[in-house]
Amino acid sequence: MRIVVLMGGTSSERDVSLASGLRIAAALRTKGHDVVAVDTVRGTLAPAEEQALLAGGVMRTLPPDRTQLALLSATTLPSAVRELQNTGGAEVVFLALHGGQGEDGTVQALLDLTRVPYTGSGHLASALAMDKDLSKRLFRDAGVLTPDWQMLRAGDGVDWSAAPFLSAAAQSLGIPLIVKPSKEGSTVGLSLVKNEVDLPAAIQEAFRHDTEVMLERFIPGRELTVGVLGDQPLPVGEIIPKHELYDYECKYTPGMAVEVFPAAISDAERLKVQDAALRAFRALKLTGYARIDFRMTAGGEFHCLEANTLPGMTELSLIPQAAAAAGISFPELCERIVALSMPQHATGVSG
């Protein structure tokens, strides 16, 4: 099968996307597929370029400012879609993009116009999952617990650093609390605020990455994750980071976190969190595969934090580890994700 792996992009998760995409391309080639790697910024990657990027690993880079990002995305995404024709066409596009317009439904909508099947969820579901505010509303409608939250929007004419607002937010949500951009991943721009005086700086940092910022009640407890493949949950995993939060460094630096698959929880707890993951998956109309993240309280409650429609596929990423715990090798996982994309789009279901 001729498969184009679309990776890179212009979001703050570009490096993670490249690491995921190159690993996916290599895995699919071991299964005999004709694979072309396309970076939405640089175009089709030559084998030598792939090898050079693979040697680089995952590093954190500063994203362009919002104006540069908008200009760059407006030109690179359409040109990347046109690049599919230059590579001889594709029977399926494997989306290895993370964050930004690669995961928020924009590239999915462009690909819908080409009628080329692609992996993961369609444009509507992708947009819903990327918007943390809308996601949490749908989780609650589906009976899935999620931490209380409050939204801040740039341009509302509100001084978010004013003492009365900060005190009201701290009183409503409690301290500590989480501050994060509404439409980012990999904990980019996220802060754990333990003191009210640190709130303004955390809010300012989050607004660097998005025009909407979420303040969210911090749920102490264990960090669990559930991968969904097709419509079936994978083994539950527990993440034990070296830092207080499972941040960017812990996610992509070897030795900075311990991931346990399957998690050391009871069968009843496993079934409960897997059921919550499936309900969250269906509430957002997700298809193909995704990763749903939770916090488990000491009392055994599971609070859904977010859904990741194009989760990382690096060597340290969680979906590949969950699949391995289920006896699914990485090349087989990639092939299954490709196979799941075919009937989804052949039947015209793209939400």
C-alpha positions, -999 to +999 in steps of 0.1 A: +000+000+000+012+035-008+011+055+024+021+092+030+031+100+065+023+137+072+044+151+100+062+182+114+038+211+111+042+245+127+029+239+162+049+239+194+048+201+192+067+200+159+097+181+172+075+154+188+055+151+155+087+146+135+099+119+160+065+102+158+062+104+120+097+091+112+092+061+136+058+054+120+073+055+085+101+031+094+076+007+110+053+007+080+082+000+057+091-031+077+056-044+068+063-039+031+044-007+025+056+020+001+060+050+025+067+086+017+075+110+046+062+146+041+070+174+065+043+201+060+070+228+063+098+213+042+079+190+018+089+154+009+118+142+029+147+124+012+161+093+030+191+112+041+169+139+057+149+113+075+180+097+090+194+131+101+161+140+118+159+106+134+193+111+150+181+143+165+155+128+189+128+149+205+139+184+216+119+214+227+119+243+204+102+277+209+072+280+186+068+310+162+048+339+176+010+338+167+013+361+137+042+341+122+024+309+129-008+320+112+011+331+081+032+300+080+003+276+085-018+293+058+009+285+032+024+252+044-008+232+050-023+236+015+011+231-001+015+199+020-018+186+007-008+194-029+025+175-022+004+143-021+000+145-058+038+151-063+045+119-044+025+099-068-007+100-048-015+081-017-039+053-008-040+066+027-024+095+047-011+086+081-014+118+102+015+121+126+009+158+133+005+170+169-012+202+181-021+233+161-038+230+127-025+195+123-047+182+151-075+207+154-095+196+123-079+220+098-058+195+079-085+169+083-110+192+065-084+198+037-079+161+033-117+156+032-117+177+000-091+154-016-112+123-007-080+105+004-085+084+035-065+095+066-059+081+100-075+093+132-107+113+137-124+136+112-125+174+112-154+179+136-143+154+162-107+167+160-118+202+166-140+192+196-112+172+212-087+200+208-110+225+225-107+216+261-137+236+272-161+220+247-145+186+255-153+189+292-188+199+285-194+168+264-177+146+290-201+158+316-231+152+293-219+117+288-216+111+326-178+112+327-163+131+357-140+160+348-124+186+371-143+219+375-129+247+353-132+283+343-124+299+310-105+332+303-106+347+269-083+374+254-101+405+242-129+402+268-119+435+283-112+418+317-080+424+337-072+388+345-044+399+368-068+420+390-068+409+427-106+405+429-107+381+400-077+361+412-092+357+446-126+347+433-109+321+410-088+307+437-118+305+461-139+288+434-114+262+421-091+260+451-053+262+453-033+245+439-049+247+404-039+241+368-035+269+343-033+259+306-040+269+271-073+257+258-060+242+226-025+229+232-010+195+239+021+180+255+016+203+285+029+232+265+021+264+284+007+245+314+014+255+350+006+241+384-001+271+406+004+266+443+001+302+455-024+328+444+005+353+438+018+331+410-015+331+391-009+362+369+024+349+356+009+315+349-020+331+330+003+352+310+024+322+300-007+303+289-019+333+268+014+332+250+001+299+234-036+305+229-063+332+230-083+311+255-069+299+288-084+273+312-082+274+350-089+239+362-093+224+397-062+203+405-071+167+413-045+150+435-040+113+428-026+088+404-022+097+367-038+070+344-042+068+307-064+046+285-057+041+248-086+033+225-080+014+193-111+011+171-138+009+197-118-012+222-098+000+252-062-009+255-046-019+288-047+009+314-014+026+321-001+046+351+024+074+347+047+082+376+067+113+366+099+125+383+084+160+384+052+168+402+034+169+368+038+148+337+053+177+318+071+180+285+105+170+299+090+139+316+072+129+285+101+130+261+133+126+282+143+090+289+143+082+326+121+112+336+090+091+341+080+055+349+051+042+328+035+010+342+014-011+317-009-026+329-015-003+359-016-018+393-053-013+399-081-037+407-102-053+379-132-033+390-112-001+388-098-011+354-133-017+340-146+015+354-119+037+339-120+019+305-157+024+304-152+061+311-126+063+284-150+047+258-178+071+268-154+100+264-143+087+230-178+083+218-190+117+233-165+135+211-174+113+181-138+101+178-128+074+154-097+053+147-077+057+178-070+081+207-057+084+242-078+095+271-061+108+303-074+106+338-066+114+374-076+087+400-084+100+435-077+081+467-114+074+468-114+056+435-130+083+413-117+089+378-116+124+365-111+128+327-085+154+319-085+154+281-086+133+249-057+132+225-068+124+189-033+121+175-013+109+205+025+106+203+041+076+187+077+081+198+097+054+216+086+069+250+049+075+240+020+059+258-002+044+231+027+022+218+034+010+253-003+002+259-004-017+226+027-037+236+010-047+268-018-061+247+007-080+226+006-057+196+040-047+181+046-012+170+045-020+132+013-040+138-002-011+157+006+013+128-010-012+103-041-015+125-045+023+126-042+024+088-068-003+084-092+016+108-090+046+085-103+028+054-139+019+063-144+051+082-139+072+051-152+048+026-186+051+042-184+089+042-181+092+080-157+120+086-170+136+119 
